[in-house]
Every structure is written in C-alpha cells, then in structure tokens.
Amino acid sequence: MRITTKGQVTIPMPIREEFGFKPGTDVEFVADHGKVVLRARRKGIDPVEAWLQESAGIAYGRTTTAKVMKLTRGED
C-alpha cells in the first residue's frame, strides 16, 4: 500500500468491515509508542480530555511559568 501525493491511503475492505468504517465515518490518527493508530473518532466529549486540553491551552498559550508561580505564591 502506498500513500498518494495527497497523503491518502485506501483502507482495505476487511478492515473497514471489521471496524465499521463506513463512508462519512470521522476518524483520527493517534501516535502510540512509535506507531500510528487509526481509530473512529469518539462522538462524545470526554470531560477529562476536554479539561486537559483546556488546561494545556491556558498553561502553555496564555501565560508564562513566572506568572503562574506568582499567582500560585500570591505575589503581586
């Protein structure tokens, strides 16, 4: 199997049937210990994962470590 110039691959029919990948199924690629896993995207929102993503966005995208430490210590 080869990846096309557009980055596309064809999922073999037996795999699609076994895992229920039908036209229109949302899928995601996940890195897992040096492997890439293709799985159907979860329909519901995992509250823990949503919280982690939100927390990471705040900690990494909107402030610095120094500011977080100041807030934690109660310094002005």
ABEGO torsion letter per residue (X at the ends): XBBBAAGBBBBBAAAAAAAGBBBGBBBBBBBBGGBBBBBBBBABBBAAAAAAAAAAAAAAAABBAAAAAAAAAGBX
